[in-house]
Amino acid sequence: MEARSRFIGFPREVVLVLASVLLVLAAMAGGYAIRLATAPSSTPATVVISGAASSPAQPDAPCIWTGSHKAC
C-alpha cells in the first residue's frame, strides 16, 4: 500500500489561503479609500485669542478663529 502524504491537498489549500488574503486586503483597501473620500479636507483648527479684535457688544470677549471662520 502506498503511503499518502499529508500535503495531498496542498495546492487547494494554497489557493484558498491566497484568495482569503486577497479578499481581506481588498476589504482593507476599500475601507481606506472610503475613509479618504469622506474625510474632511480642511486643515486642522487654528485658535487665535485676541482681546483687541473683540466685538463692541462684548469688549472683553476673545475672538476664536476656526479655519477661516471668526467667532467673538
The 8 nearest C-alpha neighbors of each residue, nearest first, counted from 0:
[[1, 2, 3, 4, 5, 7, 6, 8],
 [0, 2, 3, 4, 5, 7, 6, 8],
 [3, 1, 0, 4, 5, 7, 6, 8],
 [4, 2, 1, 5, 7, 6, 0, 8],
 [3, 5, 6, 7, 2, 8, 1, 9],
 [4, 6, 7, 3, 8, 9, 2, 12],
 [7, 5, 9, 4, 8, 3, 10, 12],
 [6, 8, 5, 9, 4, 3, 10, 11],
 [9, 7, 6, 11, 10, 12, 5, 13],
 [8, 10, 6, 12, 7, 11, 13, 5],
 [11, 9, 13, 12, 8, 14, 7, 6],
 [12, 10, 14, 13, 9, 8, 15, 16],
 [13, 11, 15, 9, 14, 10, 16, 8],
 [14, 12, 16, 10, 15, 11, 17, 9],
 [13, 15, 17, 11, 12, 16, 18, 10],
 [16, 14, 18, 12, 13, 17, 19, 11],
 [15, 17, 19, 13, 18, 14, 12, 20],
 [18, 16, 20, 14, 19, 15, 13, 21],
 [17, 19, 15, 21, 16, 20, 14, 22],
 [20, 18, 22, 16, 17, 21, 15, 23],
 [19, 21, 17, 23, 22, 18, 16, 24],
 [22, 20, 24, 18, 23, 19, 25, 17],
 [23, 21, 19, 25, 20, 24, 18, 26],
 [22, 24, 26, 20, 25, 21, 27, 19],
 [25, 23, 21, 27, 26, 22, 28, 20],
 [26, 24, 28, 22, 27, 23, 21, 29],
 [27, 25, 29, 23, 24, 28, 30, 22],
 [28, 26, 24, 30, 29, 25, 31, 23],
 [27, 29, 31, 25, 30, 26, 24, 32],
 [30, 28, 32, 26, 27, 31, 25, 33],
 [31, 29, 27, 33, 32, 28, 34, 26],
 [30, 32, 34, 28, 29, 33, 27, 35],
 [33, 31, 29, 35, 34, 30, 36, 28],
 [34, 32, 36, 30, 31, 35, 37, 29],
 [33, 35, 31, 37, 32, 36, 38, 30],
 [36, 34, 32, 38, 33, 37, 31, 39],
 [35, 37, 33, 34, 38, 32, 39, 31],
 [36, 38, 34, 35, 33, 39, 32, 40],
 [39, 37, 35, 36, 34, 40, 33, 41],
 [40, 38, 41, 37, 42, 36, 35, 43],
 [39, 41, 38, 42, 37, 35, 36, 43],
 [42, 40, 39, 43, 66, 44, 38, 67],
 [41, 43, 44, 40, 66, 39, 45, 65],
 [42, 44, 45, 41, 66, 65, 40, 39],
 [45, 43, 65, 66, 46, 42, 64, 41],
 [46, 44, 65, 66, 64, 43, 47, 63],
 [45, 47, 64, 63, 65, 44, 48, 66],
 [48, 46, 63, 64, 49, 45, 62, 65],
 [49, 47, 62, 61, 63, 46, 50, 64],
 [48, 50, 61, 51, 62, 52, 47, 53],
 [49, 51, 61, 52, 53, 59, 60, 48],
 [52, 50, 49, 53, 61, 59, 58, 62],
 [53, 51, 50, 49, 54, 62, 61, 71],
 [54, 52, 50, 51, 71, 58, 60, 61],
 [53, 55, 56, 57, 58, 71, 52, 60],
 [54, 56, 58, 57, 53, 59, 52, 60],
 [57, 55, 54, 58, 53, 60, 59, 71],
 [58, 56, 60, 55, 54, 59, 53, 71],
 [57, 59, 55, 60, 53, 54, 56, 50],
 [58, 60, 57, 50, 61, 53, 51, 54],
 [61, 59, 57, 58, 53, 71, 50, 62],
 [62, 60, 50, 49, 48, 53, 71, 59],
 [63, 61, 71, 48, 70, 49, 53, 60],
 [62, 64, 70, 47, 46, 48, 69, 71],
 [65, 63, 69, 46, 47, 68, 45, 66],
 [66, 64, 44, 68, 45, 67, 46, 69],
 [65, 67, 44, 68, 45, 64, 42, 43],
 [66, 68, 65, 64, 69, 45, 44, 41],
 [69, 67, 65, 64, 66, 70, 63, 44],
 [70, 68, 64, 63, 65, 71, 67, 62],
 [69, 71, 63, 62, 64, 68, 65, 61],
 [70, 62, 53, 61, 63, 54, 60, 69]]
